[in-house]
Amino acid sequence: METNQINRSESLSEDNFSGSKMSTDKYIVTAPNVKLYVKDYGEGKPVILIHGWPLSNEMWEYQIDTLVQNNFRVIAYDRRGFGKSSQPWNGYDYDTLADDLKAIIDQLDLKEATLVGFSMGGGEVVRYFSRHGGKGVSKAVLISSVTPFQLKTDSNPNGVPQEKYDGMAEQIKDDRIGFLDSFGKTFFGVSFISKPISTPLLDYYRMLCSLASPRATLECAKSFSTTDFRREMASVNVPTLIIHGDEDKTVPIEITSEIATKLIPDNKFIVYEGAPHGLFYIEKDKLNKDLLEFLNSEI
């Protein structure tokens, strides 16, 4: 099968009746033996939602409905190795992940799309511009993004030490589900005195993360922790919204978005005071409002 065609035989459902809002999910072949699970809802200008690590497209539950109801076409997909997508052994570097994104944009023939990348997904947004020229994209959004560079090096002295990422990898190898349980609490800002998310919902997100391939979980952690996007940030040559919580303990704002706003030519930077990493739930109402305002702006 050629990779520039949607695999209709693999579709879970076809477009709804003519005149109604599109409501379809499907598998799209992006590389030999790699199929990505894609949700495609609504009508209007396309918004592509790129999930964080180690979640899946399901994390966007509270954004999809709002966007569709406000006349946007929403494409939310599972990165290779996660959710319902194929779980190949290799291909978790950002070049390959950006190529997967390009295949979705090309096969769905998307134009004037907005890319929305959360956390690790911010890297795919930036690499799509540097590698593919931002074809078909007119706006970008980076939410709690890992860009431009997290790792501590001589040229990035305030970054996260390699030892911390090595320790995280060892925890994943030893007890992946135990790691996810602890990781989720930090992700959503849960502590003895702060419980901004219910236990059942926290368990649900842990379950979503557990469905990821163990190999993909480790390899993607390596990619988002070591990839240096600093020289690529200027390639994001469209209006860009950057949103980050200033109490993010998972992806610290000081080494990511505060620097990104200085490197992307045309951007608006919004800081959510007191907010942790998981803005898509903890700050869902504010996030949806800011997304809609940006999407509807004439820039």
N, C-alpha and C positions, 0 to 999 in steps of 0.2 A: 504493500500500500504506500502511495506517495505521501510524504509528510506535509504537503501543502493543501491537503484536503481534510475536512472534518470527517471522522470515521462514523458515518451515519449508522452503520450496522451496530456500532457500540453504544449508540445513544440510549439513554434510559427513558427519554420521552422526547417527543417532537414539539415544535412550537404549538401553542394553544390556538384555538379557533381564530380566524381572521377577525380583526377589530378589537380583540381583547389584548390585555398586556401579555407580552411574551413571558412564559414561565417554563423553562426547560433546563434540564441538566444533562450533561453529555460527557463523553470521554474524547479528548483530542490527542491525537498522536503527534508528539513533538520530536521524537527521535526513534530510531529502530528499537522496538520492544519497550518503548516508554509511552504510557498513556497518562495524561493528567485529567483528573476529575474537575469539571468546570460547571459552575452554576451560572446561568444567564437569565436574569430577571428584568422585567420592565422595558420601557421604551424611552428614548431621548438620548442625550449625549452620554457616551459610555464612561463609566467609572470602574476602574480595575482595582480590586482590593487584594493586596498581597499580605498574607498572614505572617505572624511572628513565629519564632522557634520556641518550643517544638510543637506548636499547635497546628491547626488546620483552618480551612475556610470557615468552619463553624464559629470561630471566635468573633466573626463579623455580624452575628445574629442581630445585635441591637442597632447596627448601622444599615443593614440591607433594607429592612422595612421602611425606615425613614427616607432613604434615598429613592426607592421605587415610588413611594407615595408622593414624592416631590418631583416626579417626572424625569428621573434619570434611569438609564439602563445600567444595571449592575452586573459586573462579571467578577465572581469570586472563585478562585481555584485553589486546589491543594498542590503545594510544591511537591516535586518528585520526592518520594521517600516518606511522605506524610499523608495523613487522612486516607482517602480512597484512591490515591494515585499509585502508579507503579512504584516498586521499591527496588530499583537497580542497585548494584553494588557500588558503582562509581557515578560521578557526574554531579558532585555537590559543591564544586567550585563556582564562583560567581559568574564566570564566563558562560558555563553551561546553563546555569539558572537563568541568566539574562537571555540566552538563546531560546530556552523554553518559553519565556515571556513573549519574545518576538514571534514565536510560532503561534501562540494564542492570538496575538494582535493581528497577524497576517491572515490566519485561517478564518477568523471572525470578521475580517475586513474592517477593522475599527479605525475610525478617524476622529480627530479632535477629542481624544480620550484624556482622562485624568488618571494618572497613576497614584495610588495611595499605598505607601509602604509602611508597615508597622515593624519596628524593631529590626530584626534581620532583613525584613522586606525592604527597608530603606536602601540596603545595598543593591538589591536588584533594580530599584528605580535609578540609582546613580549609574550603575554599570550599563543599564539599557541605553542611557544617553551617551556614555563614552564609547560604547561598543557598536551601537546601532543608530546613533544620531538622533535618538528620540522620535523616530518615525511614527506618525499617527498620534502623537501625544501633544497636547496643548497646555496642560497644567500638571503640576506634581504636588504631592503632599507627603511629608515625612513626619511620622508620629512615633515618638520615643525611639528614634532611629539610632542604629549603631554607627552611622557615618559621622565624621569621616574616618576615624581610626581609633581603636580602643587600646591596642597593645602598648605597653611601656617599652620604649626603645630610647636610644641616645637622642634621636630627633623628636621623640614624643615622651618626655620625662614624666609627665603627669598621668600617663596611661596606666592600665591595669597590668601588674606583673604577670609574666608567663606562668609563674608558679601557681597563681590562683586558677588559671584555666587548666593547668595540668591536674590540679587537685579536683576540679570539677569533673574532668574526664575520668579520673579514677573512681569517683563516686558513681558516675553513670555506669561504668563497667562493673562495679561491685554490686550495686543495688539501684538500678535505673528508676524503679517506681518509688523507692524511698527518697531518691534524689528529687524526683518530680514533686513529691509531697512537700518537701522543704522549700524547693524553688518556688512553688506556687504561692506560698505564704509571703515570701519576700516580694514576689512579682506584683501582688495585689496589696501590699502594705499591711499585712495582718500582723498584729503583735498582741501582747497581753492586754493592752489598753485600747487597741484599735481593731475593730472587726468590721471592715467596710463591705464584706461579702459573706454570704451565708455559707455554712459548711457544706450543704448539698451542692451548691454551685461551685464551690472550690473543688469538691470531689469530681464534679462533671468535667471541669477543665483539666484536672489531672488525668481523667480517663481519656480525653481527647489527645493529650500529649502521649499517653501510653500506647496509642495506636501507631505512632511513628515507628519506622524501622530503627532498631538500635544502631545500625551502621550509619543511617542518615542523621540520626541525632548527634552522634559523635563527629561525623565529617562536617556537618553544617556548623557545629560549635567551633570547629577549627577554622572554618571559612570566615565566620563573622567576627571572630576574635583576632585574626591575624591579617585580614585584608586591609590594605592601606588605600583609601579612596581620596586622599588629600589632593592629588594632582588631577583627579577626575571631577571634582565638585563643580568646577567652572563650566563643565560640559552640560550641566543642567541649565539649559538656556530658555526656560519657560517660567512663567510666574509660579512660585513655589511657596507653599504654606508649611512652616515648620512648627510643630507642637511638641512640648516636652514638659513633664512634671519635675519640679525642682526638688522633690524628695524621692526621685527614682534611684533605688539602690541596686537595680539590675543593670541598667545602662546609664551611668552617671551623666547628667546634663552638661557638666563642666568640660568633659572631654569629647563630647559629641555635638549636640545641637548648638551650644554656645559658639563652637568653632564653625559649624556648618553655616550658620547665618552670616559669617564673614567671608565665606568662600563661594556661595551660590549668588550669582549676580543680582537676581530679582527675587527677593523673598520677603515674607512677612513672618515674624517670629512671635509665637504666643507661648508664654510660660504659665503652666497651671500650678499655682502656689499650693504647696503641701501635698501634691499628688504623686503617687507611686508610678510604677511602670505601666500597669494594665489599664490604661486610660479608656480603652474601648468598653469597659464595663464600669469602672469606678467613677469615671467622669463622662458617662455616655451621653447625657443630655447636653452638656456643654460642648462636648466633641461634635455631636451631630449638628448643633447650631453653628459652630465655627466652620464645619465642613460645608454646610449648605450656603453659608454666607460667601465663602470662597468660591464654591462652584458656580454660584449665580452672579458673581462679580464680573463686570465687563472690564477685563484687563487687557 
